[in-house]
Amino acid sequence: MMTHIACAVAGLLIAASASQAQTATPKQRAREMGLSAAIGGTPGTLDAITDVAGVEVGHTTLISGDGRLEVGRGPIRTGVTVVHPRGKTSNDPVFAAWFTLNGNGEMTGTTWIRESGFLEGPIGITNTHSVGIVRDAVLQWQAKRPGLQPWGLPVVAETYDGGLNDINGFHVTAEHTISALDGASGGPVLEGNVGGGTGMTCHGFKGGIGSASRVLSKADGGYTVGVLVQCNYGRRSELRVGGVPVGEEIADLTPCISIDNPSTPSNRRRCTGADAPGEDAGAGSIIIVVATDAPVLPHQLQRVVTRASLGVGRMGGKGENSSGDIFIAFSTANPGTAAQKDPSRVDILPNDRINPLFYATVQATEEAIVNAMLAAETMTGADGLRVFALPHDRLMAAMRKYGRVK
């Protein structure tokens, strides 16, 4: 078992070796590398979902152990991420809608969102087998905050980290969730191997949490669209960035097994062997949260959230059979609407002015996925499975080859 270090900062809890933790100095993001221009649109100040005023994000990250998988002991590579639409001190619901591109996954609480048009509380994202504990913990957290309706239907979504993580060890606890809820904040969003995204793989590279934003022109209202993703989906051969076939250009560095383990399937590539291209059937999932301050109502948010699919498609996702691609969108406009007891008026963006929101959603979704992979570090987890980080230099070489960056 490796030597552990531990830290707690703004809702981020890590038990990790130095080699497994996120680097202290953040890697360059898509904007700094000139990729935003290739994707399109104008990023916000932070280029993150927190560019939408009031939105807060928190993570709890769990990383410990290495070597052979021992169910209940590890290795552990998992966590939980939360998004507060109006910040953790607000009880004011937001207009919301949700959409599923392919439904081999879970997002709780969506029936009431579809019925009522409101999201009443935070959004949680974790691993597939921890949805229940995170949902119940959100209820515990909400029950101590007066002002909500007497029952709760939390929204918690998942992607599967059972390759790198001891998923059947059920290591995410209520305390981890509450820490993320209490520690959430605005400002820059931690990305990559953090929170619910800790043990995730995206297009055959290390994936995880990513975020981005787009700001509309003054002529289009000056509204902001922010996106946060937990990406764990996609075939390597399908990977595109700004239209460039990056997966074809970087066909090596596929996941491999780094230890001698008799229980490892014979078709798993050993890290000491030839690094031939590997492939899967597009297994995995992606959860997308879209936030905006534009005054759009639930039926319009339904249209907006559907467009997140186009961002996934631009990256090479096809909504494969085994993928859980589930998205939620909310608007922070029209505060106080849910508390009204009498008929009231709300602001609404005319439908003939909604196209810029569609474009911004597609662009921010694509860049958030890119940012997740750019931030993620190579990780070795359960049974020695190693998933490599997307190499920045080779990505940029591919982008230059196709004339997408200088």
C-alpha positions as a Markdown table, in Angstrom:
| # | Residue | x | y | z |
|---|---|---|---|---|
| 1 | Met | 0.0 | 0.0 | 0.0 |
| 2 | Met | 1.3 | 3.4 | -0.9 |
| 3 | Thr | 2.2 | 6.2 | 1.4 |
| 4 | His | -0.7 | 8.6 | 1.8 |
| 5 | Ile | -1.0 | 12.3 | 1.9 |
| 6 | Ala | -4.2 | 14.2 | 2.8 |
| 7 | Cys | -5.5 | 17.6 | 2.3 |
| 8 | Ala | -8.8 | 19.5 | 2.6 |
| 9 | Val | -9.4 | 22.7 | 0.6 |
| 10 | Ala | -12.8 | 24.2 | -0.4 |
| 11 | Gly | -14.6 | 20.9 | -0.3 |
| 12 | Leu | -11.8 | 18.9 | -1.9 |
| 13 | Leu | -10.6 | 16.0 | 0.2 |
| 14 | Ile | -7.8 | 13.8 | -1.1 |
| 15 | Ala | -6.0 | 10.7 | 0.2 |
| 16 | Ala | -3.4 | 10.1 | -2.4 |
| 17 | Ser | 0.2 | 9.5 | -3.3 |
| 18 | Ala | 1.9 | 12.4 | -4.9 |
| 19 | Ser | 1.9 | 10.5 | -8.2 |
| 20 | Gln | -1.8 | 10.0 | -8.2 |
| 21 | Ala | -3.0 | 13.5 | -7.1 |
| 22 | Gln | -3.7 | 16.3 | -9.5 |
| 23 | Thr | -0.6 | 18.4 | -10.2 |
| 24 | Ala | -0.2 | 21.5 | -7.9 |
| 25 | Thr | 0.3 | 23.7 | -10.9 |
| 26 | Pro | -2.8 | 23.5 | -13.2 |
| 27 | Lys | -2.1 | 22.4 | -16.8 |
| 28 | Gln | -3.0 | 24.8 | -19.6 |
| 29 | Arg | -6.7 | 24.7 | -20.6 |
| 30 | Ala | -8.2 | 24.9 | -24.1 |
| 31 | Arg | -8.4 | 28.7 | -24.0 |
| 32 | Glu | -4.7 | 29.1 | -23.1 |
| 33 | Met | -3.7 | 26.7 | -25.8 |
| 34 | Gly | -5.6 | 28.6 | -28.5 |
| 35 | Leu | -8.3 | 25.8 | -28.9 |
| 36 | Ser | -11.2 | 28.0 | -28.0 |
| 37 | Ala | -10.9 | 29.8 | -31.3 |
| 38 | Ala | -11.0 | 26.5 | -33.2 |
| 39 | Ile | -14.1 | 25.5 | -31.2 |
| 40 | Gly | -15.9 | 28.9 | -31.6 |
| 41 | Gly | -17.6 | 31.5 | -29.5 |
| 42 | Thr | -16.3 | 33.8 | -26.8 |
| 43 | Pro | -15.3 | 32.3 | -23.4 |
| 44 | Gly | -16.3 | 34.0 | -20.2 |
| 45 | Thr | -13.9 | 35.4 | -17.6 |
| 46 | Leu | -13.3 | 32.1 | -16.0 |
| 47 | Asp | -14.3 | 29.9 | -19.0 |
| 48 | Ala | -16.3 | 27.8 | -16.5 |
| 49 | Ile | -19.8 | 27.2 | -15.4 |
| 50 | Thr | -19.2 | 29.6 | -12.5 |
| 51 | Asp | -19.2 | 32.5 | -15.0 |
| 52 | Val | -23.0 | 32.3 | -14.5 |
| 53 | Ala | -23.4 | 34.5 | -11.5 |
| 54 | Gly | -24.3 | 32.5 | -8.3 |
| 55 | Val | -23.3 | 29.1 | -9.5 |
| 56 | Glu | -21.0 | 27.2 | -7.1 |
| 57 | Val | -19.1 | 23.9 | -7.6 |
| 58 | Gly | -17.7 | 21.6 | -4.9 |
| 59 | His | -15.7 | 18.4 | -5.0 |
| 60 | Thr | -14.7 | 15.6 | -2.7 |
| 61 | Thr | -11.9 | 13.5 | -4.2 |
| 62 | Leu | -10.9 | 10.0 | -2.9 |
| 63 | Ile | -7.6 | 8.5 | -4.1 |
| 64 | Ser | -5.8 | 5.8 | -2.1 |
| 65 | Gly | -4.1 | 2.4 | -2.5 |
| 66 | Asp | -2.6 | 0.7 | -5.5 |
| 67 | Gly | -2.1 | -2.8 | -6.9 |
| 68 | Arg | -4.5 | -5.7 | -6.8 |
| 69 | Leu | -8.2 | -5.0 | -6.3 |
| 70 | Glu | -9.5 | -6.0 | -2.9 |
| 71 | Val | -13.2 | -5.2 | -2.7 |
| 72 | Gly | -13.9 | -3.0 | 0.2 |
| 73 | Arg | -10.2 | -1.8 | 0.5 |
| 74 | Gly | -9.3 | -0.5 | -2.9 |
| 75 | Pro | -7.6 | 0.9 | -4.8 |
| 76 | Ile | -9.9 | 3.8 | -4.5 |
| 77 | Arg | -10.3 | 6.4 | -7.3 |
| 78 | Thr | -13.6 | 8.1 | -6.9 |
| 79 | Gly | -15.5 | 11.0 | -5.4 |
| 80 | Val | -18.5 | 13.3 | -5.7 |
| 81 | Thr | -19.1 | 16.7 | -7.4 |
| 82 | Val | -21.9 | 19.1 | -6.7 |
| 83 | Val | -23.3 | 22.1 | -8.5 |
| 84 | His | -25.4 | 24.7 | -6.6 |
| 85 | Pro | -27.4 | 26.7 | -9.2 |
| 86 | Arg | -27.8 | 29.8 | -6.9 |
| 87 | Gly | -25.1 | 29.0 | -4.4 |
| 88 | Lys | -25.3 | 26.8 | -1.3 |
| 89 | Thr | -27.1 | 29.5 | 0.9 |
| 90 | Ser | -30.1 | 29.8 | -1.5 |
| 91 | Asn | -33.3 | 27.9 | -1.3 |
| 92 | Asp | -34.7 | 29.6 | -4.5 |
| 93 | Pro | -35.5 | 27.0 | -7.2 |
| 94 | Val | -34.5 | 27.5 | -10.8 |
| 95 | Phe | -36.3 | 26.8 | -14.0 |
| 96 | Ala | -34.9 | 23.5 | -15.4 |
| 97 | Ala | -35.2 | 20.8 | -18.0 |
| 98 | Trp | -33.3 | 17.5 | -18.7 |
| 99 | Phe | -32.6 | 15.3 | -21.7 |
| 100 | Thr | -31.1 | 11.9 | -22.4 |
| 101 | Leu | -29.2 | 11.1 | -25.6 |
| 102 | Asn | -28.8 | 7.4 | -24.5 |
| 103 | Gly | -30.3 | 6.2 | -21.3 |
| 104 | Asn | -27.9 | 3.5 | -20.0 |
| 105 | Gly | -27.4 | 5.5 | -16.9 |
| 106 | Glu | -29.1 | 7.3 | -14.0 |
| 107 | Met | -30.1 | 10.8 | -13.0 |
| 108 | Thr | -32.6 | 10.9 | -10.1 |
| 109 | Gly | -35.2 | 13.5 | -9.5 |
| 110 | Thr | -35.9 | 14.1 | -13.2 |
| 111 | Thr | -39.6 | 13.2 | -13.1 |
| 112 | Trp | -40.4 | 16.2 | -10.9 |
| 113 | Ile | -38.3 | 18.5 | -13.1 |
| 114 | Arg | -40.3 | 17.4 | -16.1 |
| 115 | Glu | -43.6 | 17.8 | -14.2 |
| 116 | Ser | -42.9 | 21.1 | -12.4 |
| 117 | Gly | -40.3 | 22.8 | -14.6 |
| 118 | Phe | -38.2 | 23.6 | -11.5 |
| 119 | Leu | -34.9 | 22.2 | -10.0 |
| 120 | Glu | -35.1 | 22.5 | -6.3 |
| 121 | Gly | -31.6 | 22.2 | -4.8 |
| 122 | Pro | -28.1 | 21.1 | -5.9 |
| 123 | Ile | -27.0 | 18.6 | -8.5 |
| 124 | Gly | -24.8 | 15.7 | -7.4 |
| 125 | Ile | -22.5 | 13.7 | -9.7 |
| 126 | Thr | -20.7 | 10.5 | -8.6 |
| 127 | Asn | -20.0 | 6.9 | -9.6 |
| 128 | Thr | -22.7 | 4.5 | -10.6 |
| 129 | His | -22.9 | 2.6 | -7.3 |
| 130 | Ser | -22.9 | 5.6 | -5.1 |
| 131 | Val | -26.0 | 7.4 | -6.4 |
| 132 | Gly | -28.1 | 6.2 | -3.5 |
| 133 | Ile | -25.8 | 7.4 | -0.7 |
| 134 | Val | -25.2 | 10.8 | -2.4 |
| 135 | Arg | -28.9 | 11.3 | -2.9 |
| 136 | Asp | -29.7 | 10.5 | 0.7 |
| 137 | Ala | -26.9 | 12.7 | 1.9 |
| 138 | Val | -28.3 | 15.6 | -0.1 |
| 139 | Leu | -31.6 | 15.1 | 1.6 |
| 140 | Gln | -29.8 | 15.1 | 5.0 |
| 141 | Trp | -28.1 | 18.4 | 4.1 |
| 142 | Gln | -31.3 | 20.0 | 2.8 |
| 143 | Ala | -33.4 | 18.9 | 5.8 |
| 144 | Lys | -31.3 | 21.2 | 8.0 |
| 145 | Arg | -32.1 | 24.2 | 5.8 |
| 146 | Pro | -35.5 | 25.7 | 6.3 |
| 147 | Gly | -37.5 | 27.2 | 3.4 |
| 148 | Leu | -37.7 | 24.2 | 1.1 |
| 149 | Gln | -40.9 | 22.1 | 0.5 |
| 150 | Pro | -41.3 | 19.3 | 3.1 |
| 151 | Trp | -40.1 | 16.6 | 0.8 |
| 152 | Gly | -37.0 | 16.4 | -1.3 |
| 153 | Leu | -36.3 | 14.8 | -4.7 |
| 154 | Pro | -32.6 | 15.4 | -5.2 |
| 155 | Val | -30.9 | 15.3 | -8.6 |
| 156 | Val | -27.9 | 12.9 | -8.6 |
| 157 | Ala | -26.3 | 11.5 | -11.7 |
| 158 | Glu | -23.5 | 9.0 | -12.4 |
| 159 | Thr | -20.9 | 7.5 | -14.6 |
| 160 | Tyr | -19.1 | 4.2 | -14.1 |
| 161 | Asp | -15.5 | 4.2 | -12.7 |
| 162 | Gly | -15.3 | 0.4 | -12.1 |
| 163 | Gly | -12.1 | 0.1 | -14.2 |
| 164 | Leu | -9.8 | 2.3 | -12.1 |
| 165 | Asn | -11.9 | 2.3 | -8.9 |
| 166 | Asp | -13.0 | -0.3 | -6.3 |
| 167 | Ile | -16.6 | 0.6 | -7.2 |
| 168 | Asn | -18.1 | -2.3 | -5.2 |
| 169 | Gly | -16.3 | -1.1 | -2.1 |
| 170 | Phe | -18.8 | 1.8 | -1.8 |
| 171 | His | -16.2 | 4.2 | -0.6 |
| 172 | Val | -18.2 | 7.4 | -1.1 |
| 173 | Thr | -20.0 | 8.4 | 2.1 |
| 174 | Ala | -22.6 | 10.9 | 3.3 |
| 175 | Glu | -19.9 | 12.9 | 4.9 |
| 176 | His | -18.0 | 13.1 | 1.6 |
| 177 | Thr | -21.1 | 14.5 | -0.1 |
| 178 | Ile | -21.8 | 17.0 | 2.7 |
| 179 | Ser | -18.2 | 18.2 | 2.5 |
| 180 | Ala | -18.6 | 18.9 | -1.2 |
| 181 | Leu | -21.9 | 20.6 | -0.6 |
| 182 | Asp | -20.6 | 22.8 | 2.2 |
| 183 | Gly | -17.2 | 23.5 | 0.5 |
| 184 | Ala | -18.6 | 24.5 | -2.9 |
| 185 | Ser | -17.7 | 27.9 | -4.1 |
| 186 | Gly | -17.6 | 30.2 | -7.2 |
| 187 | Gly | -14.4 | 31.1 | -9.0 |
| 188 | Pro | -12.2 | 28.7 | -11.0 |
| 189 | Val | -13.5 | 25.1 | -11.2 |
| 190 | Leu | -11.1 | 22.2 | -10.4 |
| 191 | Glu | -10.9 | 19.9 | -13.4 |
| 192 | Gly | -9.6 | 16.5 | -14.4 |
| 193 | Asn | -9.0 | 13.8 | -11.7 |
| 194 | Val | -11.3 | 15.4 | -9.1 |
| 195 | Gly | -14.7 | 14.8 | -7.5 |
| 196 | Gly | -17.0 | 12.4 | -9.3 |
| 197 | Gly | -14.6 | 12.5 | -12.3 |
| 198 | Thr | -11.7 | 11.0 | -10.4 |
| 199 | Gly | -11.8 | 7.5 | -11.9 |
| 200 | Met | -13.2 | 8.3 | -15.3 |
| 201 | Thr | -11.9 | 7.6 | -18.9 |
| 202 | Cys | -12.8 | 9.7 | -21.9 |
| 203 | His | -12.2 | 8.6 | -25.5 |
| 204 | Gly | -9.5 | 6.2 | -24.2 |
| 205 | Phe | -7.6 | 9.0 | -22.4 |
| 206 | Lys | -8.0 | 10.0 | -18.7 |
| 207 | Gly | -11.2 | 12.0 | -18.4 |
| 208 | Gly | -13.1 | 13.5 | -15.5 |
| 209 | Ile | -14.5 | 16.9 | -14.7 |
| 210 | Gly | -14.3 | 19.7 | -17.2 |
| 211 | Ser | -16.0 | 23.1 | -17.5 |
| 212 | Ala | -16.2 | 26.0 | -20.0 |
| 213 | Ser | -18.5 | 29.0 | -20.8 |
| 214 | Arg | -19.5 | 31.2 | -23.6 |
| 215 | Val | -20.7 | 34.8 | -23.5 |
| 216 | Leu | -23.1 | 36.1 | -26.1 |
| 217 | Ser | -22.6 | 39.5 | -27.8 |
| 218 | Lys | -24.4 | 42.5 | -26.6 |
| 219 | Ala | -26.6 | 42.4 | -29.6 |
| 220 | Asp | -27.7 | 38.9 | -28.6 |
| 221 | Gly | -28.3 | 39.9 | -25.0 |
| 222 | Gly | -24.9 | 39.5 | -23.4 |
| 223 | Tyr | -26.1 | 36.3 | -21.7 |
| 224 | Thr | -23.7 | 33.6 | -20.3 |
| 225 | Val | -23.9 | 29.9 | -20.9 |
| 226 | Gly | -21.7 | 27.7 | -18.6 |
| 227 | Val | -21.2 | 23.9 | -18.8 |
| 228 | Leu | -19.8 | 21.3 | -16.5 |
| 229 | Val | -19.2 | 17.8 | -17.6 |
| 230 | Gln | -18.2 | 14.5 | -16.1 |
| 231 | Cys | -16.9 | 12.6 | -19.2 |
| 232 | Asn | -16.4 | 8.9 | -19.2 |
| 233 | Tyr | -17.5 | 8.0 | -22.7 |
| 234 | Gly | -16.4 | 7.5 | -26.3 |
| 235 | Arg | -14.2 | 5.5 | -28.7 |
| 236 | Arg | -10.6 | 6.7 | -29.3 |
| 237 | Ser | -10.9 | 6.4 | -33.0 |
| 238 | Glu | -13.9 | 8.8 | -33.0 |
| 239 | Leu | -12.2 | 11.6 | -31.0 |
| 240 | Arg | -12.4 | 15.0 | -32.6 |
| 241 | Val | -11.3 | 18.4 | -31.3 |
| 242 | Gly | -12.4 | 21.4 | -33.4 |
| 243 | Gly | -13.1 | 19.0 | -36.2 |
| 244 | Val | -9.6 | 17.5 | -36.2 |
| 245 | Pro | -9.4 | 13.6 | -36.0 |
| 246 | Val | -7.2 | 13.6 | -32.9 |
| 247 | Gly | -8.1 | 9.9 | -32.1 |
| 248 | Glu | -6.6 | 8.9 | -35.4 |
| 249 | Glu | -3.6 | 11.0 | -34.9 |
| 250 | Ile | -2.9 | 9.7 | -31.4 |
| 251 | Ala | -3.9 | 6.0 | -31.7 |
| 252 | Asp | -1.4 | 4.8 | -29.2 |
| 253 | Leu | -1.3 | 5.4 | -25.4 |
| 254 | Thr | -4.3 | 3.1 | -24.9 |
| 255 | Pro | -5.2 | 1.8 | -21.4 |
| 256 | Cys | -3.0 | -1.0 | -20.3 |
| 257 | Ile | -2.2 | -3.2 | -17.3 |
| 258 | Ser | 0.9 | -2.3 | -15.3 |
| 259 | Ile | 1.2 | -5.3 | -12.9 |
| 260 | Asp | 1.4 | -9.0 | -13.2 |
| 261 | Asn | -2.1 | -10.3 | -12.3 |
| 262 | Pro | -3.3 | -13.8 | -13.2 |
| 263 | Ser | -6.9 | -12.6 | -13.0 |
| 264 | Thr | -6.4 | -10.0 | -15.7 |
| 265 | Pro | -8.3 | -11.0 | -18.9 |
| 266 | Ser | -5.9 | -12.2 | -21.6 |
| 267 | Asn | -7.2 | -9.5 | -24.1 |
| 268 | Arg | -6.0 | -6.7 | -21.9 |
| 269 | Arg | -2.8 | -5.0 | -23.2 |
| 270 | Arg | 0.2 | -5.1 | -20.8 |
| 271 | Cys | 2.0 | -1.8 | -20.4 |
| 272 | Thr | 5.3 | -3.5 | -21.2 |
| 273 | Gly | 4.0 | -4.8 | -24.5 |
| 274 | Ala | 3.7 | -3.2 | -27.9 |
| 275 | Asp | 1.5 | -0.1 | -27.7 |
| 276 | Ala | -0.8 | -1.1 | -30.6 |
| 277 | Pro | -4.1 | 0.8 | -31.0 |
| 278 | Gly | -6.8 | -0.4 | -28.7 |
| 279 | Glu | -10.5 | 0.0 | -29.0 |
| 280 | Asp | -13.8 | -0.5 | -27.2 |
| 281 | Ala | -17.4 | -0.3 | -28.1 |
| 282 | Gly | -17.9 | 3.2 | -26.8 |
| 283 | Ala | -18.8 | 2.0 | -23.3 |
| 284 | Gly | -19.1 | 4.7 | -20.7 |
| 285 | Ser | -21.2 | 7.8 | -20.0 |
| 286 | Ile | -21.2 | 11.5 | -19.9 |
| 287 | Ile | -23.2 | 13.8 | -17.5 |
| 288 | Ile | -23.6 | 17.4 | -18.6 |
| 289 | Val | -24.9 | 20.4 | -16.6 |
| 290 | Val | -25.8 | 23.5 | -18.6 |
| 291 | Ala | -26.3 | 26.8 | -16.7 |
| 292 | Thr | -27.4 | 30.2 | -18.1 |
| 293 | Asp | -28.6 | 33.5 | -16.9 |
| 294 | Ala | -30.8 | 34.0 | -20.0 |
| 295 | Pro | -34.5 | 34.4 | -19.2 |
| 296 | Val | -35.6 | 31.1 | -20.7 |
| 297 | Leu | -38.6 | 29.0 | -19.5 |
| 298 | Pro | -38.6 | 25.2 | -19.0 |
| 299 | His | -39.8 | 24.5 | -22.5 |
| 300 | Gln | -37.0 | 26.6 | -23.9 |
| 301 | Leu | -34.5 | 25.0 | -21.6 |
| 302 | Gln | -35.6 | 21.7 | -23.0 |
| 303 | Arg | -34.5 | 22.9 | -26.4 |
| 304 | Val | -31.2 | 24.2 | -25.0 |
| 305 | Val | -30.3 | 21.1 | -23.1 |
| 306 | Thr | -30.9 | 19.0 | -26.2 |
| 307 | Arg | -28.2 | 20.9 | -28.0 |
| 308 | Ala | -25.5 | 19.6 | -25.6 |
| 309 | Ser | -25.8 | 16.4 | -27.6 |
| 310 | Leu | -24.3 | 18.3 | -30.6 |
| 311 | Gly | -21.3 | 19.2 | -28.5 |
| 312 | Val | -20.8 | 15.5 | -27.6 |
| 313 | Gly | -21.2 | 14.7 | -31.3 |
| 314 | Arg | -18.6 | 17.2 | -32.3 |
| 315 | Met | -16.2 | 15.5 | -30.0 |
| 316 | Gly | -17.0 | 12.1 | -31.5 |
| 317 | Gly | -19.6 | 10.7 | -29.2 |
| 318 | Lys | -22.5 | 8.8 | -30.9 |
| 319 | Gly | -24.7 | 8.0 | -27.9 |
| 320 | Glu | -23.6 | 4.3 | -28.1 |
| 321 | Asn | -25.8 | 1.5 | -26.7 |
| 322 | Ser | -23.8 | 1.1 | -23.4 |
| 323 | Ser | -23.4 | 4.8 | -22.8 |
| 324 | Gly | -25.4 | 6.9 | -20.3 |
| 325 | Asp | -25.6 | 10.4 | -21.8 |
| 326 | Ile | -27.8 | 12.4 | -19.6 |
| 327 | Phe | -28.0 | 16.2 | -19.5 |
| 328 | Ile | -29.6 | 18.9 | -17.3 |
| 329 | Ala | -30.0 | 22.7 | -17.9 |
| 330 | Phe | -31.2 | 25.5 | -15.6 |
| 331 | Ser | -31.6 | 29.2 | -15.8 |
| 332 | Thr | -30.8 | 31.6 | -12.9 |
| 333 | Ala | -33.1 | 34.3 | -14.3 |
| 334 | Asn | -36.5 | 35.1 | -12.8 |
| 335 | Pro | -35.5 | 34.7 | -9.2 |
| 336 | Gly | -38.3 | 34.2 | -6.7 |
| 337 | Thr | -40.7 | 32.8 | -9.2 |
| 338 | Ala | -41.3 | 29.5 | -7.4 |
| 339 | Ala | -42.3 | 31.2 | -4.2 |
| 340 | Gln | -45.1 | 33.3 | -5.7 |
| 341 | Lys | -48.6 | 32.5 | -4.4 |
| 342 | Asp | -50.5 | 34.7 | -6.9 |
| 343 | Pro | -50.2 | 34.9 | -10.6 |
| 344 | Ser | -47.0 | 36.7 | -11.6 |
| 345 | Arg | -45.1 | 37.8 | -14.6 |
| 346 | Val | -41.7 | 36.4 | -15.7 |
| 347 | Asp | -39.2 | 37.5 | -18.3 |
| 348 | Ile | -38.9 | 35.3 | -21.4 |
| 349 | Leu | -36.5 | 35.4 | -24.3 |
| 350 | Pro | -38.3 | 35.3 | -27.6 |
| 351 | Asn | -37.8 | 32.1 | -29.5 |
| 352 | Asp | -36.5 | 33.9 | -32.5 |
| 353 | Arg | -33.5 | 35.1 | -30.3 |
| 354 | Ile | -32.7 | 31.7 | -28.9 |
| 355 | Asn | -30.2 | 30.5 | -31.6 |
| 356 | Pro | -27.2 | 32.1 | -30.0 |
| 357 | Leu | -27.9 | 30.1 | -26.8 |
| 358 | Phe | -27.9 | 27.0 | -28.9 |
| 359 | Tyr | -24.5 | 27.8 | -30.4 |
| 360 | Ala | -23.1 | 28.7 | -27.0 |
| 361 | Thr | -24.3 | 25.4 | -25.5 |
| 362 | Val | -22.7 | 23.4 | -28.3 |
| 363 | Gln | -19.4 | 25.3 | -28.0 |
| 364 | Ala | -19.1 | 25.3 | -24.2 |
| 365 | Thr | -20.0 | 21.6 | -24.1 |
| 366 | Glu | -17.2 | 20.7 | -26.6 |
| 367 | Glu | -14.7 | 22.8 | -24.7 |
| 368 | Ala | -15.7 | 21.5 | -21.3 |
| 369 | Ile | -14.9 | 17.9 | -22.5 |
| 370 | Val | -11.6 | 19.1 | -23.9 |
| 371 | Asn | -10.8 | 20.8 | -20.6 |
| 372 | Ala | -11.5 | 17.6 | -18.7 |
| 373 | Met | -9.0 | 15.7 | -20.7 |
| 374 | Leu | -6.4 | 18.5 | -20.8 |
| 375 | Ala | -6.5 | 18.7 | -17.0 |
| 376 | Ala | -6.5 | 15.0 | -16.2 |
| 377 | Glu | -3.3 | 13.2 | -15.2 |
| 378 | Thr | -2.3 | 9.7 | -16.1 |
| 379 | Met | -3.7 | 7.4 | -13.5 |
| 380 | Thr | -3.0 | 3.8 | -12.4 |
| 381 | Gly | -5.8 | 2.2 | -10.4 |
| 382 | Ala | -7.4 | -1.1 | -9.6 |
| 383 | Asp | -5.5 | -4.2 | -10.7 |
| 384 | Gly | -2.9 | -2.0 | -12.2 |
| 385 | Leu | -5.1 | -0.5 | -14.9 |
| 386 | Arg | -3.3 | 2.6 | -16.3 |
| 387 | Val | -5.1 | 5.3 | -18.3 |
| 388 | Phe | -2.9 | 7.9 | -20.0 |
| 389 | Ala | -3.4 | 11.6 | -20.0 |
| 390 | Leu | -4.0 | 13.3 | -23.4 |
| 391 | Pro | -0.5 | 14.6 | -24.4 |
| 392 | His | -0.8 | 18.4 | -25.0 |
| 393 | Asp | 2.1 | 18.5 | -27.4 |
| 394 | Arg | 0.8 | 15.8 | -29.7 |
| 395 | Leu | -2.7 | 17.3 | -29.5 |
| 396 | Met | -1.3 | 20.7 | -30.7 |
| 397 | Ala | 0.7 | 19.0 | -33.4 |
| 398 | Ala | -2.5 | 17.4 | -34.7 |
| 399 | Met | -4.3 | 20.8 | -34.6 |
| 400 | Arg | -1.5 | 22.5 | -36.5 |
| 401 | Lys | -1.3 | 19.7 | -39.0 |
| 402 | Tyr | -4.9 | 20.4 | -40.0 |
| 403 | Gly | -4.5 | 24.2 | -39.8 |
| 404 | Arg | -6.8 | 24.7 | -36.8 |
| 405 | Val | -4.2 | 26.6 | -34.7 |
| 406 | Lys | -1.0 | 28.4 | -35.6 |
